[in-house]
Amino acid sequence: MQVHLDESERAFQAAVRQFAREEVGPRAKAWDEGQEVEPEVSRAYARLGAPGLRIPQEYGGSPASFVMLGIAVEETARGDYGFAENAARPAIFGEFFNVASPELCREWLPRIASLESIGLFALTEPGGGSDAAGIRTQAIRDGDDWVLTGEKASISNAGNADVGLVFARTGGAGARGISCFLVPMGLPGVSRQVYDSPGGRLVQRGSVTLDQVRVPAYNLVGEENQGFYQAMRFFDYNRAMVALQALGVAQESIEETIAYVKGRHTFGRPLAKYEGISFQLAEFLTMTEAARLLCYQALSKKDRGEPCGKETAMAKWFGTSTAFQVIHGCLLLHGHYGYNKDLPFERRLRDVMGSETADGTIEIMKLIIAREAIGPEAVPYR
């Protein structure tokens, strides 16, 4: 398939790409080393409209297709992998708040759409990353409140989020007993720890612990005991976003490497003259384009209201694996220059490495594909 963009969509794509290269890319190294994102950068990015995609207009956002959201994520990632989550994360809240109380929408969505506030998505727990239906965090009703106790692990933006979508058990065992709650991160009983991760440092991945955290009853997002199914619908499209995030980094790396091999001379001629170099780049371009088309095929199906779980699993597995392979290859094509922190490849490699486990490991993606293609006979736990 091919993604056809109208004039306004192409203008948006070009604007985000320019912003990523001029405002994000030059700062990425400093952010990786611990510097916080400058408020003026977040405000300028919000003015482009990318963080507000799929958040209702009355709350400061704008309507957009899932394909359009994917374009925003991919183009932003050309500047920095971590900053690209600023394009995808607010849309999650827009989706979940379709079933949230008006009080929550008025209080939080305008702040999230403008990047005034950062949100997190807290499903994963220690010892149970892929077994999302087996979470142990408890939410107990106490009068007009819910009281949450438990621990979440490997959560993006654990260190810097203002609010979180937190999943907790409100019913019996399994998928049917899980609900979603909006939890401000400044409440009594919330504590956080940031991991010393090799990559993705800007998103401050870490753990969130809840010790008798009390939230009002209207902080329940959606129906009670329906949180697991809400989360699975989120994964239906976000896995393609994770892949596009990684592929945006890979595409930028390829384009930089093409410029390098055209200008770098050895044995009296440019590196690009050697088939051993040019053929590698041809392979990288082909693999990246194939992975990108998988992503947009999945998002197009989501926009049409069609099931797309198999396609997003394909996109996520192939896209993140391809991106890692391509960035590694671009580093090597730069020779000893590439193996240097002055160039972005080692940072990008560290960042994209984490994408291979985000929203489900490669093995889980293959299990989803096999289950859809073969049927329940391919599922080992049934």
MARDOLO-18771 format. One record per residue (C-alpha): x, y, z; residue in three letters; residue number from 1. Coordinates in pm, whole numbers. Layout:
@u X&v Y&w Z&res ALA&n NUM
...
***
This chain:
@u 0&v 0&w 0&res MET&n 1
@u 99&v 365&w -31&res GLN&n 2
@u 13&v 649&w 203&res VAL&n 3
@u -142&v 937&w 11&res HIS&n 4
@u -124&v 1271&w 190&res LEU&n 5
@u -318&v 1581&w 99&res ASP&n 6
@u -159&v 1926&w 82&res GLU&n 7
@u -222&v 2013&w 447&res SER&n 8
@u -86&v 1678&w 565&res GLU&n 9
@u 230&v 1719&w 356&res ARG&n 10
@u 277&v 2068&w 499&res ALA&n 11
@u 240&v 1929&w 852&res PHE&n 12
@u 489&v 1651&w 776&res GLN&n 13
@u 743&v 1899&w 642&res ALA&n 14
@u 698&v 2132&w 940&res ALA&n 15
@u 750&v 1854&w 1195&res VAL&n 16
@u 1055&v 1723&w 1007&res ARG&n 17
@u 1209&v 2070&w 998&res GLN&n 18
@u 1140&v 2125&w 1367&res PHE&n 19
@u 1291&v 1787&w 1454&res ALA&n 20
@u 1610&v 1858&w 1262&res ARG&n 21
@u 1655&v 2220&w 1370&res GLU&n 22
@u 1526&v 2225&w 1728&res GLU&n 23
@u 1532&v 1865&w 1854&res VAL&n 24
@u 1835&v 1700&w 1692&res GLY&n 25
@u 2093&v 1955&w 1812&res PRO&n 26
@u 1972&v 1913&w 2172&res ARG&n 27
@u 1941&v 1533&w 2178&res ALA&n 28
@u 2294&v 1468&w 2306&res LYS&n 29
@u 2245&v 1704&w 2600&res ALA&n 30
@u 1911&v 1546&w 2685&res TRP&n 31
@u 2072&v 1203&w 2677&res ASP&n 32
@u 2330&v 1328&w 2926&res GLU&n 33
@u 2064&v 1441&w 3173&res GLY&n 34
@u 1960&v 1791&w 3069&res GLN&n 35
@u 1585&v 1848&w 3083&res GLU&n 36
@u 1385&v 1950&w 2778&res VAL&n 37
@u 1376&v 2328&w 2760&res GLU&n 38
@u 1022&v 2465&w 2815&res PRO&n 39
@u 1047&v 2680&w 2503&res GLU&n 40
@u 1110&v 2368&w 2293&res VAL&n 41
@u 799&v 2198&w 2433&res SER&n 42
@u 591&v 2511&w 2374&res ARG&n 43
@u 714&v 2544&w 2016&res ALA&n 44
@u 641&v 2179&w 1951&res TYR&n 45
@u 293&v 2214&w 2096&res ALA&n 46
@u 227&v 2508&w 1862&res ARG&n 47
@u 287&v 2272&w 1569&res LEU&n 48
@u -13&v 2074&w 1692&res GLY&n 49
@u 160&v 1735&w 1708&res ALA&n 50
@u 96&v 1664&w 2080&res PRO&n 51
@u -273&v 1750&w 2045&res GLY&n 52
@u -351&v 1503&w 1768&res LEU&n 53
@u -657&v 1291&w 1851&res ARG&n 54
@u -738&v 1497&w 2160&res ILE&n 55
@u -1084&v 1659&w 2124&res PRO&n 56
@u -1079&v 2014&w 1992&res GLN&n 57
@u -1269&v 2151&w 2291&res GLU&n 58
@u -975&v 2047&w 2509&res TYR&n 59
@u -702&v 2203&w 2298&res GLY&n 60
@u -641&v 1922&w 2052&res GLY&n 61
@u -735&v 1850&w 1694&res SER&n 62
@u -899&v 1561&w 1508&res PRO&n 63
@u -656&v 1340&w 1317&res ALA&n 64
@u -629&v 993&w 1173&res SER&n 65
@u -402&v 728&w 1320&res PHE&n 66
@u -195&v 758&w 1002&res VAL&n 67
@u -148&v 1127&w 1073&res MET&n 68
@u -39&v 1051&w 1428&res LEU&n 69
@u 210&v 799&w 1291&res GLY&n 70
@u 357&v 1063&w 1061&res ILE&n 71
@u 403&v 1299&w 1358&res ALA&n 72
@u 580&v 1029&w 1559&res VAL&n 73
@u 806&v 919&w 1272&res GLU&n 74
@u 909&v 1271&w 1174&res GLU&n 75
@u 973&v 1379&w 1533&res THR&n 76
@u 1193&v 1075&w 1588&res ALA&n 77
@u 1429&v 1203&w 1319&res ARG&n 78
@u 1540&v 1452&w 1581&res GLY&n 79
@u 1538&v 1228&w 1887&res ASP&n 80
@u 1383&v 894&w 1977&res TYR&n 81
@u 1284&v 997&w 2329&res GLY&n 82
@u 1133&v 1331&w 2233&res PHE&n 83
@u 914&v 1153&w 1979&res ALA&n 84
@u 716&v 1006&w 2269&res GLU&n 85
@u 592&v 1361&w 2322&res ASN&n 86
@u 398&v 1314&w 1999&res ALA&n 87
@u 249&v 975&w 2087&res ALA&n 88
@u 186&v 993&w 2460&res ARG&n 89
@u -86&v 1264&w 2467&res PRO&n 90
@u -290&v 1076&w 2209&res ALA&n 91
@u -314&v 786&w 2454&res ILE&n 92
@u -493&v 1012&w 2699&res PHE&n 93
@u -719&v 1137&w 2422&res GLY&n 94
@u -824&v 779&w 2346&res GLU&n 95
@u -881&v 678&w 2708&res PHE&n 96
@u -1058&v 1001&w 2799&res PHE&n 97
@u -1329&v 920&w 2546&res ASN&n 98
@u -1479&v 726&w 2836&res VAL&n 99
@u -1359&v 947&w 3123&res ALA&n 100
@u -1561&v 1184&w 3337&res SER&n 101
@u -1603&v 1546&w 3220&res PRO&n 102
@u -1418&v 1660&w 3533&res GLU&n 103
@u -1105&v 1468&w 3433&res LEU&n 104
@u -1123&v 1589&w 3073&res CYS&n 105
@u -1148&v 1954&w 3172&res ARG&n 106
@u -871&v 1926&w 3430&res GLU&n 107
@u -611&v 1731&w 3236&res TRP&n 108
@u -658&v 1716&w 2859&res LEU&n 109
@u -574&v 2082&w 2782&res PRO&n 110
@u -255&v 2052&w 2986&res ARG&n 111
@u -154&v 1729&w 2816&res ILE&n 112
@u -230&v 1860&w 2466&res ALA&n 113
@u -5&v 2162&w 2529&res SER&n 114
@u 273&v 1954&w 2695&res LEU&n 115
@u 225&v 2159&w 3010&res GLU&n 116
@u 177&v 1821&w 3180&res SER&n 117
@u 333&v 1483&w 3098&res ILE&n 118
@u 142&v 1158&w 3133&res GLY&n 119
@u 246&v 796&w 3183&res LEU&n 120
@u 83&v 460&w 3109&res PHE&n 121
@u 127&v 217&w 3399&res ALA&n 122
@u 30&v -140&w 3316&res LEU&n 123
@u 352&v -346&w 3345&res THR&n 124
@u 447&v -491&w 3684&res GLU&n 125
@u 759&v -663&w 3824&res PRO&n 126
@u 778&v -1024&w 3714&res GLY&n 127
@u 481&v -1001&w 3480&res GLY&n 128
@u 561&v -782&w 3183&res GLY&n 129
@u 398&v -991&w 2912&res SER&n 130
@u 125&v -1133&w 3138&res ASP&n 131
@u -76&v -811&w 3157&res ALA&n 132
@u -387&v -995&w 3274&res ALA&n 133
@u -201&v -1114&w 3582&res GLY&n 134
@u -140&v -776&w 3746&res ILE&n 135
@u -149&v -759&w 4126&res ARG&n 136
@u -193&v -389&w 4199&res THR&n 137
@u -518&v -359&w 4393&res GLN&n 138
@u -786&v -89&w 4389&res ALA&n 139
@u -1039&v -109&w 4672&res ILE&n 140
@u -1352&v 105&w 4688&res ARG&n 141
@u -1380&v 308&w 5007&res ASP&n 142
@u -1687&v 532&w 5007&res GLY&n 143
@u -1641&v 802&w 4742&res ASP&n 144
@u -1280&v 703&w 4678&res ASP&n 145
@u -1067&v 424&w 4537&res TRP&n 146
@u -752&v 322&w 4727&res VAL&n 147
@u -466&v 183&w 4513&res LEU&n 148
@u -173&v -26&w 4634&res THR&n 149
@u 94&v -195&w 4424&res GLY&n 150
@u 402&v -146&w 4207&res GLU&n 151
@u 444&v -75&w 3836&res LYS&n 152
@u 770&v -146&w 3655&res ALA&n 153
@u 947&v -31&w 3337&res SER&n 154
@u 719&v 269&w 3298&res ILE&n 155
@u 815&v 542&w 3051&res SER&n 156
@u 815&v 891&w 3207&res ASN&n 157
@u 811&v 743&w 3557&res ALA&n 158
@u 1051&v 1014&w 3671&res GLY&n 159
@u 892&v 1321&w 3516&res ASN&n 160
@u 519&v 1253&w 3463&res ALA&n 161
@u 254&v 1466&w 3630&res ASP&n 162
@u -29&v 1215&w 3597&res VAL&n 163
@u -73&v 852&w 3501&res GLY&n 164
@u -320&v 601&w 3364&res LEU&n 165
@u -278&v 325&w 3623&res VAL&n 166
@u -427&v -23&w 3590&res PHE&n 167
@u -535&v -208&w 3903&res ALA&n 168
@u -737&v -512&w 4000&res ARG&n 169
@u -1093&v -432&w 4107&res THR&n 170
@u -1247&v -776&w 4053&res GLY&n 171
@u -1149&v -1141&w 4033&res GLY&n 172
@u -848&v -1301&w 3870&res ALA&n 173
@u -768&v -1259&w 3503&res GLY&n 174
@u -850&v -999&w 3241&res ALA&n 175
@u -1207&v -936&w 3353&res ARG&n 176
@u -1109&v -791&w 3690&res GLY&n 177
@u -890&v -495&w 3589&res ILE&n 178
@u -982&v -124&w 3583&res SER&n 179
@u -806&v 195&w 3473&res CYS&n 180
@u -761&v 498&w 3699&res PHE&n 181
@u -621&v 847&w 3652&res LEU&n 182
@u -364&v 905&w 3927&res VAL&n 183
@u -185&v 1240&w 3976&res PRO&n 184
@u 177&v 1160&w 4054&res MET&n 185
@u 195&v 1415&w 4336&res GLY&n 186
@u -56&v 1237&w 4558&res LEU&n 187
@u 46&v 1106&w 4903&res PRO&n 188
@u 162&v 745&w 4878&res GLY&n 189
@u 308&v 772&w 4525&res VAL&n 190
@u 684&v 713&w 4502&res SER&n 191
@u 902&v 674&w 4195&res ARG&n 192
@u 1245&v 548&w 4100&res GLN&n 193
@u 1421&v 611&w 3768&res VAL&n 194
@u 1624&v 323&w 3625&res TYR&n 195
@u 1980&v 366&w 3504&res ASP&n 196
@u 1886&v 260&w 3152&res SER&n 197
@u 2146&v 242&w 2873&res PRO&n 198
@u 1918&v 432&w 2635&res GLY&n 199
@u 1591&v 622&w 2616&res GLY&n 200
@u 1710&v 837&w 2903&res ARG&n 201
@u 1491&v 1132&w 2815&res LEU&n 202
@u 1175&v 933&w 2896&res VAL&n 203
@u 1306&v 849&w 3245&res GLN&n 204
@u 1189&v 487&w 3252&res ARG&n 205
@u 1143&v 352&w 3602&res GLY&n 206
@u 906&v 215&w 3866&res SER&n 207
@u 599&v 367&w 4029&res VAL&n 208
@u 494&v 246&w 4373&res THR&n 209
@u 148&v 316&w 4514&res LEU&n 210
@u 100&v 283&w 4891&res ASP&n 211
@u -264&v 335&w 4985&res GLN&n 212
@u -306&v 607&w 4723&res VAL&n 213
@u -654&v 757&w 4741&res ARG&n 214
@u -830&v 897&w 4431&res VAL&n 215
@u -1191&v 1016&w 4386&res PRO&n 216
@u -1439&v 771&w 4239&res ALA&n 217
@u -1468&v 981&w 3922&res TYR&n 218
@u -1099&v 908&w 3851&res ASN&n 219
@u -1210&v 567&w 3725&res LEU&n 220
@u -1153&v 586&w 3348&res VAL&n 221
@u -1419&v 387&w 3167&res GLY&n 222
@u -1624&v 107&w 3316&res GLU&n 223
@u -1515&v -91&w 3618&res GLU&n 224
@u -1337&v -419&w 3528&res ASN&n 225
@u -1294&v -314&w 3163&res GLN&n 226
@u -942&v -173&w 3189&res GLY&n 227
@u -764&v -472&w 3035&res PHE&n 228
@u -970&v -447&w 2718&res TYR&n 229
@u -906&v -72&w 2700&res GLN&n 230
@u -532&v -144&w 2721&res ALA&n 231
@u -545&v -407&w 2448&res MET&n 232
@u -721&v -164&w 2214&res ARG&n 233
@u -441&v 81&w 2284&res PHE&n 234
@u -177&v -178&w 2193&res PHE&n 235
@u -366&v -240&w 1868&res ASP&n 236
@u -229&v 84&w 1729&res TYR&n 237
@u 55&v 192&w 1958&res ASN&n 238
@u 280&v -96&w 1856&res ARG&n 239
@u 293&v 58&w 1510&res ALA&n 240
@u 380&v 392&w 1673&res MET&n 241
@u 672&v 232&w 1857&res VAL&n 242
@u 799&v 91&w 1527&res ALA&n 243
@u 764&v 425&w 1348&res LEU&n 244
@u 948&v 593&w 1632&res GLN&n 245
@u 1241&v 358&w 1574&res ALA&n 246
@u 1216&v 380&w 1194&res LEU&n 247
@u 1228&v 760&w 1200&res GLY&n 248
@u 1563&v 733&w 1376&res VAL&n 249
@u 1680&v 474&w 1123&res ALA&n 250
@u 1575&v 683&w 821&res GLN&n 251
@u 1761&v 987&w 950&res GLU&n 252
@u 2068&v 769&w 1007&res SER&n 253
@u 2052&v 640&w 649&res ILE&n 254
@u 2027&v 989&w 502&res GLU&n 255
@u 2321&v 1111&w 709&res GLU&n 256
@u 2523&v 808&w 602&res THR&n 257
@u 2446&v 865&w 234&res ILE&n 258
@u 2581&v 1220&w 266&res ALA&n 259
@u 2888&v 1087&w 445&res TYR&n 260
@u 2983&v 818&w 191&res VAL&n 261
@u 2943&v 1068&w -95&res LYS&n 262
@u 3189&v 1305&w 68&res GLY&n 263
@u 3436&v 1063&w 232&res ARG&n 264
@u 3720&v 961&w -3&res HIS&n 265
@u 3943&v 657&w 24&res THR&n 266
@u 4191&v 523&w -232&res PHE&n 267
@u 4119&v 828&w -444&res GLY&n 268
@u 3742&v 802&w -480&res ARG&n 269
@u 3424&v 844&w -271&res PRO&n 270
@u 3310&v 554&w -53&res LEU&n 271
@u 2980&v 561&w -243&res ALA&n 272
@u 3165&v 428&w -550&res LYS&n 273
@u 3226&v 94&w -378&res TYR&n 274
@u 2948&v -161&w -418&res GLU&n 275
@u 3028&v -300&w -76&res GLY&n 276
@u 2906&v 34&w 60&res ILE&n 277
@u 2630&v 131&w -183&res SER&n 278
@u 2468&v -213&w -176&res PHE&n 279
@u 2442&v -202&w 204&res GLN&n 280
@u 2263&v 131&w 185&res LEU&n 281
@u 2029&v -10&w -82&res ALA&n 282
@u 1942&v -291&w 158&res GLU&n 283
@u 1888&v -49&w 447&res PHE&n 284
@u 1656&v 167&w 238&res LEU&n 285
@u 1454&v -132&w 121&res THR&n 286
@u 1417&v -285&w 466&res MET&n 287
@u 1319&v 48&w 624&res THR&n 288
@u 1062&v 122&w 354&res GLU&n 289
@u 910&v -226&w 388&res ALA&n 290
@u 884&v -186&w 765&res ALA&n 291
@u 733&v 161&w 730&res ARG&n 292
@u 465&v 32&w 492&res LEU&n 293
@u 373&v -241&w 742&res LEU&n 294
@u 319&v 30&w 1002&res CYS&n 295
@u 99&v 247&w 784&res TYR&n 296
@u -97&v -53&w 660&res GLN&n 297
@u -181&v -136&w 1022&res ALA&n 298
@u -274&v 225&w 1104&res LEU&n 299
@u -489&v 250&w 789&res SER&n 300
@u -681&v -57&w 901&res LYS&n 301
@u -726&v 100&w 1244&res LYS&n 302
@u -861&v 417&w 1081&res ASP&n 303
@u -1112&v 206&w 887&res ARG&n 304
@u -1226&v 32&w 1204&res GLY&n 305
@u -1087&v -304&w 1094&res GLU&n 306
@u -902&v -551&w 1322&res PRO&n 307
@u -529&v -483&w 1302&res CYS&n 308
@u -368&v -675&w 1589&res GLY&n 309
@u -174&v -907&w 1359&res LYS&n 310
@u -53&v -619&w 1142&res GLU&n 311
@u 62&v -406&w 1435&res THR&n 312
@u 248&v -705&w 1580&res ALA&n 313
@u 420&v -757&w 1244&res MET&n 314
@u 504&v -387&w 1223&res ALA&n 315
@u 639&v -370&w 1575&res LYS&n 316
@u 859&v -680&w 1548&res TRP&n 317
@u 994&v -612&w 1200&res PHE&n 318
@u 1014&v -235&w 1240&res GLY&n 319
@u 1211&v -223&w 1563&res THR&n 320
@u 1443&v -507&w 1462&res SER&n 321
@u 1507&v -344&w 1125&res THR&n 322
@u 1577&v -5&w 1283&res ALA&n 323
@u 1833&v -151&w 1521&res PHE&n 324
@u 2008&v -338&w 1237&res GLN&n 325
@u 2010&v -31&w 1012&res VAL&n 326
@u 2146&v 209&w 1274&res ILE&n 327
@u 2418&v -40&w 1366&res HIS&n 328
@u 2510&v -67&w 998&res GLY&n 329
@u 2523&v 311&w 959&res CYS&n 330
@u 2755&v 334&w 1258&res LEU&n 331
@u 2990&v 82&w 1097&res LEU&n 332
@u 2985&v 259&w 762&res LEU&n 333
@u 3125&v 566&w 938&res HIS&n 334
@u 3426&v 360&w 1044&res GLY&n 335
@u 3606&v 469&w 1358&res HIS&n 336
@u 3426&v 804&w 1339&res TYR&n 337
@u 3098&v 626&w 1400&res GLY&n 338
@u 3219&v 468&w 1723&res TYR&n 339
@u 3231&v 805&w 1894&res ASN&n 340
@u 2987&v 995&w 2111&res LYS&n 341
@u 3036&v 1306&w 1898&res ASP&n 342
@u 2820&v 1133&w 1635&res LEU&n 343
@u 2463&v 1025&w 1717&res PRO&n 344
@u 2475&v 658&w 1618&res PHE&n 345
@u 2573&v 499&w 1949&res GLU&n 346
@u 2301&v 701&w 2127&res ARG&n 347
@u 2044&v 608&w 1866&res ARG&n 348
@u 2146&v 244&w 1891&res LEU&n 349
@u 2097&v 250&w 2269&res ARG&n 350
@u 1760&v 420&w 2232&res ASP&n 351
@u 1620&v 190&w 1965&res VAL&n 352
@u 1740&v -121&w 2148&res MET&n 353
@u 1474&v -53&w 2412&res GLY&n 354
@u 1199&v -38&w 2151&res SER&n 355
@u 1237&v -411&w 2085&res GLU&n 356
@u 1078&v -489&w 2423&res THR&n 357
@u 836&v -194&w 2446&res ALA&n 358
@u 466&v -290&w 2428&res ASP&n 359
@u 561&v -658&w 2414&res GLY&n 360
@u 872&v -853&w 2326&res THR&n 361
@u 954&v -987&w 1982&res ILE&n 362
@u 844&v -1333&w 2100&res GLU&n 363
@u 504&v -1198&w 2204&res ILE&n 364
@u 465&v -1029&w 1865&res MET&n 365
@u 534&v -1359&w 1687&res LYS&n 366
@u 287&v -1533&w 1916&res LEU&n 367
@u 16&v -1281&w 1821&res ILE&n 368
@u 90&v -1328&w 1449&res ILE&n 369
@u 85&v -1707&w 1481&res ALA&n 370
@u -238&v -1702&w 1682&res ARG&n 371
@u -411&v -1490&w 1417&res GLU&n 372
@u -279&v -1699&w 1128&res ALA&n 373
@u -300&v -2050&w 1273&res ILE&n 374
@u -561&v -2019&w 1545&res GLY&n 375
@u -567&v -2123&w 1913&res PRO&n 376
@u -354&v -2429&w 1831&res GLU&n 377
@u -55&v -2191&w 1814&res ALA&n 378
@u -108&v -2054&w 2168&res VAL&n 379
@u 97&v -2247&w 2426&res PRO&n 380
@u -94&v -2133&w 2736&res TYR&n 381
@u -438&v -2262&w 2632&res ARG&n 382
***
